[in-house]
Amino acid sequence: MHCKVKDRECEGGTAERYDEGCRCPAACRAHKREYCRRWNREHAEERRERNRRWMEWARHGRWEA
C-alpha cells in the first residue's frame, strides 16, 4: 500500500508524485524528503516566477488568477 502522507515543504507534493516504490512509514518519509528536496531544487526558478506574478495580481487586487 502506498503512503498518502503529504509534505507541506514539497510544493505540489501529493503522495502520487513521490511515493513510487516507497513503503510507510520511515522509508516513505526518507524517500519523500529526498524527493522534495530534489523537486524544490528543480522547480525553484519557476516557483519564484509564479510567486512574483501572484504578488503582482495581489497588489492589483485581482485574486482570481
Phi and psi in radians as a Rosetta constraint file:
Dihedral C 1 N 2 CA 2 C 2 CIRCULARHARMONIC -1.402 0.35
Dihedral N 2 CA 2 C 2 N 3 CIRCULARHARMONIC 2.658 0.35
Dihedral C 2 N 3 CA 3 C 3 CIRCULARHARMONIC -1.375 0.35
Dihedral N 3 CA 3 C 3 N 4 CIRCULARHARMONIC 2.311 0.35
Dihedral C 3 N 4 CA 4 C 4 CIRCULARHARMONIC -1.889 0.35
Dihedral N 4 CA 4 C 4 N 5 CIRCULARHARMONIC 0.298 0.35
Dihedral C 4 N 5 CA 5 C 5 CIRCULARHARMONIC -1.179 0.35
Dihedral N 5 CA 5 C 5 N 6 CIRCULARHARMONIC 2.405 0.35
Dihedral C 5 N 6 CA 6 C 6 CIRCULARHARMONIC -1.829 0.35
Dihedral N 6 CA 6 C 6 N 7 CIRCULARHARMONIC 2.689 0.35
Dihedral C 6 N 7 CA 7 C 7 CIRCULARHARMONIC -2.219 0.35
Dihedral N 7 CA 7 C 7 N 8 CIRCULARHARMONIC 2.007 0.35
Dihedral C 7 N 8 CA 8 C 8 CIRCULARHARMONIC -1.036 0.35
Dihedral N 8 CA 8 C 8 N 9 CIRCULARHARMONIC -0.592 0.35
Dihedral C 8 N 9 CA 9 C 9 CIRCULARHARMONIC -1.204 0.35
Dihedral N 9 CA 9 C 9 N 10 CIRCULARHARMONIC -0.372 0.35
Dihedral C 9 N 10 CA 10 C 10 CIRCULARHARMONIC -1.728 0.35
Dihedral N 10 CA 10 C 10 N 11 CIRCULARHARMONIC 1.865 0.35
Dihedral C 10 N 11 CA 11 C 11 CIRCULARHARMONIC -1.164 0.35
Dihedral N 11 CA 11 C 11 N 12 CIRCULARHARMONIC 2.374 0.35
Dihedral C 11 N 12 CA 12 C 12 CIRCULARHARMONIC 1.209 0.35
Dihedral N 12 CA 12 C 12 N 13 CIRCULARHARMONIC 0.321 0.35
Dihedral C 12 N 13 CA 13 C 13 CIRCULARHARMONIC -1.514 0.35
Dihedral N 13 CA 13 C 13 N 14 CIRCULARHARMONIC 0.991 0.35
Dihedral C 13 N 14 CA 14 C 14 CIRCULARHARMONIC -1.293 0.35
Dihedral N 14 CA 14 C 14 N 15 CIRCULARHARMONIC 2.678 0.35
Dihedral C 14 N 15 CA 15 C 15 CIRCULARHARMONIC -0.913 0.35
Dihedral N 15 CA 15 C 15 N 16 CIRCULARHARMONIC -0.701 0.35
Dihedral C 15 N 16 CA 16 C 16 CIRCULARHARMONIC -1.002 0.35
Dihedral N 16 CA 16 C 16 N 17 CIRCULARHARMONIC -0.507 0.35
Dihedral C 16 N 17 CA 17 C 17 CIRCULARHARMONIC -1.237 0.35
Dihedral N 17 CA 17 C 17 N 18 CIRCULARHARMONIC -0.657 0.35
Dihedral C 17 N 18 CA 18 C 18 CIRCULARHARMONIC -2.057 0.35
Dihedral N 18 CA 18 C 18 N 19 CIRCULARHARMONIC 0.079 0.35
Dihedral C 18 N 19 CA 19 C 19 CIRCULARHARMONIC -1.880 0.35
Dihedral N 19 CA 19 C 19 N 20 CIRCULARHARMONIC 0.241 0.35
Dihedral C 19 N 20 CA 20 C 20 CIRCULARHARMONIC -1.018 0.35
Dihedral N 20 CA 20 C 20 N 21 CIRCULARHARMONIC 2.205 0.35
Dihedral C 20 N 21 CA 21 C 21 CIRCULARHARMONIC 1.221 0.35
Dihedral N 21 CA 21 C 21 N 22 CIRCULARHARMONIC 0.283 0.35
Dihedral C 21 N 22 CA 22 C 22 CIRCULARHARMONIC -1.983 0.35
Dihedral N 22 CA 22 C 22 N 23 CIRCULARHARMONIC 2.292 0.35
Dihedral C 22 N 23 CA 23 C 23 CIRCULARHARMONIC -1.923 0.35
Dihedral N 23 CA 23 C 23 N 24 CIRCULARHARMONIC 2.546 0.35
Dihedral C 23 N 24 CA 24 C 24 CIRCULARHARMONIC -1.270 0.35
Dihedral N 24 CA 24 C 24 N 25 CIRCULARHARMONIC 2.741 0.35
Dihedral C 24 N 25 CA 25 C 25 CIRCULARHARMONIC -1.711 0.35
Dihedral N 25 CA 25 C 25 N 26 CIRCULARHARMONIC -0.771 0.35
Dihedral C 25 N 26 CA 26 C 26 CIRCULARHARMONIC -1.146 0.35
Dihedral N 26 CA 26 C 26 N 27 CIRCULARHARMONIC -0.778 0.35
Dihedral C 26 N 27 CA 27 C 27 CIRCULARHARMONIC -1.037 0.35
Dihedral N 27 CA 27 C 27 N 28 CIRCULARHARMONIC -0.702 0.35
Dihedral C 27 N 28 CA 28 C 28 CIRCULARHARMONIC -1.118 0.35
Dihedral N 28 CA 28 C 28 N 29 CIRCULARHARMONIC -0.788 0.35
Dihedral C 28 N 29 CA 29 C 29 CIRCULARHARMONIC -1.057 0.35
Dihedral N 29 CA 29 C 29 N 30 CIRCULARHARMONIC -0.763 0.35
Dihedral C 29 N 30 CA 30 C 30 CIRCULARHARMONIC -1.132 0.35
Dihedral N 30 CA 30 C 30 N 31 CIRCULARHARMONIC -0.818 0.35
Dihedral C 30 N 31 CA 31 C 31 CIRCULARHARMONIC -1.055 0.35
Dihedral N 31 CA 31 C 31 N 32 CIRCULARHARMONIC -0.769 0.35
Dihedral C 31 N 32 CA 32 C 32 CIRCULARHARMONIC -1.106 0.35
Dihedral N 32 CA 32 C 32 N 33 CIRCULARHARMONIC -0.773 0.35
Dihedral C 32 N 33 CA 33 C 33 CIRCULARHARMONIC -0.993 0.35
Dihedral N 33 CA 33 C 33 N 34 CIRCULARHARMONIC -0.823 0.35
Dihedral C 33 N 34 CA 34 C 34 CIRCULARHARMONIC -1.122 0.35
Dihedral N 34 CA 34 C 34 N 35 CIRCULARHARMONIC -0.795 0.35
Dihedral C 34 N 35 CA 35 C 35 CIRCULARHARMONIC -1.029 0.35
Dihedral N 35 CA 35 C 35 N 36 CIRCULARHARMONIC -0.795 0.35
Dihedral C 35 N 36 CA 36 C 36 CIRCULARHARMONIC -1.140 0.35
Dihedral N 36 CA 36 C 36 N 37 CIRCULARHARMONIC -0.710 0.35
Dihedral C 36 N 37 CA 37 C 37 CIRCULARHARMONIC -1.030 0.35
Dihedral N 37 CA 37 C 37 N 38 CIRCULARHARMONIC -0.846 0.35
Dihedral C 37 N 38 CA 38 C 38 CIRCULARHARMONIC -1.101 0.35
Dihedral N 38 CA 38 C 38 N 39 CIRCULARHARMONIC -0.803 0.35
Dihedral C 38 N 39 CA 39 C 39 CIRCULARHARMONIC -1.042 0.35
Dihedral N 39 CA 39 C 39 N 40 CIRCULARHARMONIC -0.801 0.35
Dihedral C 39 N 40 CA 40 C 40 CIRCULARHARMONIC -1.125 0.35
Dihedral N 40 CA 40 C 40 N 41 CIRCULARHARMONIC -0.679 0.35
Dihedral C 40 N 41 CA 41 C 41 CIRCULARHARMONIC -1.078 0.35
Dihedral N 41 CA 41 C 41 N 42 CIRCULARHARMONIC -0.847 0.35
Dihedral C 41 N 42 CA 42 C 42 CIRCULARHARMONIC -1.160 0.35
Dihedral N 42 CA 42 C 42 N 43 CIRCULARHARMONIC -0.507 0.35
Dihedral C 42 N 43 CA 43 C 43 CIRCULARHARMONIC -1.890 0.35
Dihedral N 43 CA 43 C 43 N 44 CIRCULARHARMONIC 0.146 0.35
Dihedral C 43 N 44 CA 44 C 44 CIRCULARHARMONIC -0.994 0.35
Dihedral N 44 CA 44 C 44 N 45 CIRCULARHARMONIC -0.802 0.35
Dihedral C 44 N 45 CA 45 C 45 CIRCULARHARMONIC -1.067 0.35
Dihedral N 45 CA 45 C 45 N 46 CIRCULARHARMONIC -0.888 0.35
Dihedral C 45 N 46 CA 46 C 46 CIRCULARHARMONIC -1.115 0.35
Dihedral N 46 CA 46 C 46 N 47 CIRCULARHARMONIC -0.580 0.35
Dihedral C 46 N 47 CA 47 C 47 CIRCULARHARMONIC -1.203 0.35
Dihedral N 47 CA 47 C 47 N 48 CIRCULARHARMONIC -0.718 0.35
Dihedral C 47 N 48 CA 48 C 48 CIRCULARHARMONIC -1.050 0.35
Dihedral N 48 CA 48 C 48 N 49 CIRCULARHARMONIC -0.761 0.35
Dihedral C 48 N 49 CA 49 C 49 CIRCULARHARMONIC -1.079 0.35
Dihedral N 49 CA 49 C 49 N 50 CIRCULARHARMONIC -0.781 0.35
Dihedral C 49 N 50 CA 50 C 50 CIRCULARHARMONIC -1.116 0.35
Dihedral N 50 CA 50 C 50 N 51 CIRCULARHARMONIC -0.731 0.35
Dihedral C 50 N 51 CA 51 C 51 CIRCULARHARMONIC -1.082 0.35
Dihedral N 51 CA 51 C 51 N 52 CIRCULARHARMONIC -0.708 0.35
Dihedral C 51 N 52 CA 52 C 52 CIRCULARHARMONIC -1.083 0.35
Dihedral N 52 CA 52 C 52 N 53 CIRCULARHARMONIC -0.805 0.35
Dihedral C 52 N 53 CA 53 C 53 CIRCULARHARMONIC -1.095 0.35
Dihedral N 53 CA 53 C 53 N 54 CIRCULARHARMONIC -0.692 0.35
Dihedral C 53 N 54 CA 54 C 54 CIRCULARHARMONIC -1.105 0.35
Dihedral N 54 CA 54 C 54 N 55 CIRCULARHARMONIC -0.703 0.35
Dihedral C 54 N 55 CA 55 C 55 CIRCULARHARMONIC -1.108 0.35
Dihedral N 55 CA 55 C 55 N 56 CIRCULARHARMONIC -0.665 0.35
Dihedral C 55 N 56 CA 56 C 56 CIRCULARHARMONIC -1.033 0.35
Dihedral N 56 CA 56 C 56 N 57 CIRCULARHARMONIC -0.891 0.35
Dihedral C 56 N 57 CA 57 C 57 CIRCULARHARMONIC -1.013 0.35
Dihedral N 57 CA 57 C 57 N 58 CIRCULARHARMONIC -0.795 0.35
Dihedral C 57 N 58 CA 58 C 58 CIRCULARHARMONIC -1.062 0.35
Dihedral N 58 CA 58 C 58 N 59 CIRCULARHARMONIC -0.731 0.35
Dihedral C 58 N 59 CA 59 C 59 CIRCULARHARMONIC -1.098 0.35
Dihedral N 59 CA 59 C 59 N 60 CIRCULARHARMONIC -0.598 0.35
Dihedral C 59 N 60 CA 60 C 60 CIRCULARHARMONIC -1.584 0.35
Dihedral N 60 CA 60 C 60 N 61 CIRCULARHARMONIC 0.103 0.35
Dihedral C 60 N 61 CA 61 C 61 CIRCULARHARMONIC 1.288 0.35
Dihedral N 61 CA 61 C 61 N 62 CIRCULARHARMONIC 0.315 0.35
Dihedral C 61 N 62 CA 62 C 62 CIRCULARHARMONIC -1.796 0.35
Dihedral N 62 CA 62 C 62 N 63 CIRCULARHARMONIC 1.736 0.35
Dihedral C 62 N 63 CA 63 C 63 CIRCULARHARMONIC -1.516 0.35
Dihedral N 63 CA 63 C 63 N 64 CIRCULARHARMONIC -0.401 0.35
Dihedral C 63 N 64 CA 64 C 64 CIRCULARHARMONIC -1.466 0.35
Dihedral N 64 CA 64 C 64 N 65 CIRCULARHARMONIC 1.400 0.35
